[in-house]
């Protein structure tokens, strides 16, 4: 079975993730997906043989809308989502995130994701009407059980601080850190 098919089965078997995808799809946002730990953690959990999913500290719903880049718009969307569930939503319009990251303006959601710290985090999924995966990197990277430094973010000290802060090596002990993008 191809990894894409396996990942689709894993997502469809997770009631919480299916609920979140339906909620997000109902908003009708442009160029949206749920990304970061939503997909990454599921894969790492499964590859570690966990029988229960690791709790999600947040559900990262991202989208791209140049017409309203205000943080207030994102907070309003979070409130709307939280009215329908108690899921830990975090909504971010990628059309403004280049400012925070010190990058040139992003072209779309996929372009924004290409600048995320680790390729394994830059994987998203949306309903259209079936599951569609979005990533600027090969989806199969997730199954390699690595945390890889994105060459677009080559500052090794920031990368290592993030790995430590997230406690990924404690939660998923089979993971290996890959610093290929290091230029310091």
Secondary structure, DSSP 8 states (H G I E B T S, - for coil): --HHHHHHHHHHT-HHHHHHHHHHHHHT-TT-EEETHHHHHHHHHHHTT-SS----S-EEEEE--TT---HHHHHHHHHHHHHH----EEEEETTTHHHHHT----SSHHHHHTTSSBTTT--EEEESSSEEEE-SS-GGGGGG-EEEB-GGG--HHHHHHHHHHHTHHHHSTT-EEE-TT---
